[in-house]
Amino acid sequence: MTNKGNIQIIGAGLCGALLALRLGQRGYNVEVFEKRPDLRKVAVDAGRSINLAFSNRGIKAMKLVGIQDKVEPLCIPMYGRMLHDEEGKTMLAPYSGRAHEYINSISRNALNALLLDEAEALDNVTFHFNHKCTSVDFEKGISRFYKYKDETEFTKKADVIFGTDGAGSVLRKSYFLAKKFLFSFSQDYLTHGYKELSILPTKKGDYKTYKNALHIWGRDAFMLIALPNLDGSFTVTLFLSYDEGVYNFNNLTTKARVLEFFSTYFKDALELMPNLVDEFFENPTSPLGTVKCSPWHYKGKTLLMGDAAHAIVPFYGQGMNASFEDVVAFDKVLDAGYGNWEDVFTAFEKERKKDTDAIADLAIDNFHEMKGHVNKAIFREKRNLEMAFEKQFPNEYASKYALVTFNEDIGYREAMLRGRAQDKAILNLLADKKINLNDDLRNILKKVKEETETILEEDSVAKKMHH
Amino acid sequence: MTNKGNIQIIGAGLCGALLALRLGQRGYNVEVFEKRPDLRKVAVDAGRSINLAFSNRGIKAMKLVGIQDKVEPLCIPMYGRMLHDEEGKTMLAPYSGRAHEYINSISRNALNALLLDEAEALDNVTFHFNHKCTSVDFEKGISRFYKYKDETEFTKKADVIFGTDGAGSVLRKSYFLAKKFLFSFSQDYLTHGYKELSILPTKKGDYKTYKNALHIWGRDAFMLIALPNLDGSFTVTLFLSYDEGVYNFNNLTTKARVLEFFSTYFKDALELMPNLVDEFFENPTSPLGTVKCSPWHYKGKTLLMGDAAHAIVPFYGQGMNASFEDVVAFDKVLDAGYGNWEDVFTAFEKERKKDTDAIADLAIDNFHEMKGHVNKAIFREKRNLEMAFEKQFPNEYASKYALVTFNEDIGYREAMLRGRAQDKAILNLLADKKINLNDDLRNILKKVKEETETILEEDSVAKKMHH
């Protein structure tokens, strides 16, 4: 890999900008093409969420490129879920029993701008905005671009092309349509869509509700969440079915009906959102989808990364973190000293795909958990028990949420397998009344650990069957 | 549903022909378009398997349309798997402990021809061969066809259009490309492909090896199978990786190497196939893929059925049976008396998709089981135990294979859940030495049943978590 030839990156979003920065730091000549305008100069409505959950895996990536000190001021810590019931009563459910474990709310655009600044400061990294990739000839390593400015098209060859062009990736579409190799691909939509709304700051610029939490109004069939912004506002997201249930996106067509829906289910939120009805009809409703595919690479010519390779639903707050972790994993493969790009890409996908498949599935699980389970007695008992474990035995127990979110040195797949087995163990021990919450906590932990190991072993025998 | 308007069916393969027959019997006016020539008049190389496994679910469909007496003479019973080891030693592993439970080998073309004859005999059913559908405007209910004969294109409107046009369905492709609604879709390829070969009859026209079994040469990383034909030949299929392992499709490029491969791993089969090397290079290598999608229907205008809706890998011998069962399930929904096609299609998909998803997953499981597990000690112990259960307690136990294959009144999904739980129960009881094969068989069955129920219950609690 001594050849520091031309690298082309399609897409300068969070993943593409970080990848450009890291490859630039490693000495590669990098040219990045982005279809949108430069978000540092023009207000860009990305059509994507305004703020995002940012946690350990993302932080690890920022440390890799040496900018975590610049990222920190952009972060608003969220220590737990603030659960709002229908009467407007609230309860803070911490994310962990360990005080130093929390997630952050961060502005997508501010973080993206920082990454662009850092990458652009390198001599060997160049960005071209307003350049839309329209197709990639991955056999020849040639991309076709449309320049919005003068409405012309041109092609650009490179030694290696990275597609970090998001869930609607043009590189991935080129793989799919060309039928030059067996390309496994899936796109799975939830029956729910989402719409972004907002809670504006008070006139004085203060937060209208508790700042340091991720607010959730879970109502089983649908839910509302809110994440804080630095300016005192919250970005609010409604997750709702397109066509099922009494209230859904397809039938919330009048102001009166929207108000009726919110005043029935989200009374306390509605009081903070005098702007609700206008926003509801101004803002788009967007779908929620999961994309998986394989292979990510074509020989040693092209590679998909980030959402282009594995788009996930937002319910674990891991979308950006997973894309950042791609760059960390890729960097590690580069360190391994393979002799050519094909071996690098093959090793990267082999190492990484099992983990991005896992976080995709975990994110779907969490959709159901957030909507409903957080409110149910047995799940609350389980959660309380886990909090007690994490507080009293901080080095001996980590919940599934903690494994996924705060244990950046454990892969998503391992976190999923262990986390699900723990969940199953606790729920079954509770359901079968095999643990008594009045017992000694150390004893309960012992039983949970034993039951978890049994489940992992039994699954492993059965897995040999299903391979 | 009193409107017996125009129904269009795209594809006159096994599913399309059966659907045409059934809808014709119900009094609908049906027009069927097929891209291939009429296989009753021209030798059609369908590029698909020559013979197929035909079992209870398929038989139920034949009974529905009243032609099982005509199908029976086409069937060759296969009572079990004839396992061939590397030394050429064989062992017959029966499919069931109940003597009346077996599967059949049947010619795809002979069965398809019969279905075409039966459907065409109805006044209200018409077939057009050599008409290739190129796209479907599913909003307007208009299909576009290319006529090979005079190289012209035309469009054809219908009240309702069924896409029974196989794994490469044009109707499904139209859903995908149009982006008019959220279409979840997946295509998943195995790393293995397949190639068809043959064992010809003796000069006298006799079978060269045991007729009434499905022959399997399982070698962990790859396998060979053979199914009998009425003319004394066997159709042989090699399942092998494209690029992994010492021998693979990509590197079996010379006659010497192919012979080396077969003489190393399939010595006894090679002796029956003097024609092997020529066939190997004459016959195509084809991929093995699973297709799932949703929704199958667009409002009340169009519906996917059979492989077009759910293509599966061949390892459970259920591909044709599942497509035939689609017609049985659809017929049942028609009986329910819904007032319009949209409600019929919605009810059909709701009832049916869970089962076709399950058989797709089961077929992947069985790939691994057939290649390898059939040879491993613990799996053989399990299988022997299940055979003993089925023989001694024929009304109290059915293995996963029996639930899937011989219990046509249990849906695939239920068969999968119960069958997997049973497998897990037996394997874990054996591994943990909690059952002793010298115990009273009635006692062992009791333990297996209890453990199965525990697993099903525990999974059900955990499932509420993952919903």
Interface residues (C-beta under 8 A of the other chain):
Chain A: L182 F183 S184 F185 S186 Q187 D188 Y189 Y242 P287 G289 K292 D365 H368 E369 H373 F379 R420 D423 K424 L427 N428 A431 E458 V461 A462 K464 M465 H466 H467
Chain B: L182 F183 S184 F185 S186 Q187 D188 Y189 Y242 P287 G289 K292 D365 H368 E369 H373 F379 R420 D423 K424 L427 N428 A431 E458 V461 A462 K464 M465 H466 H467
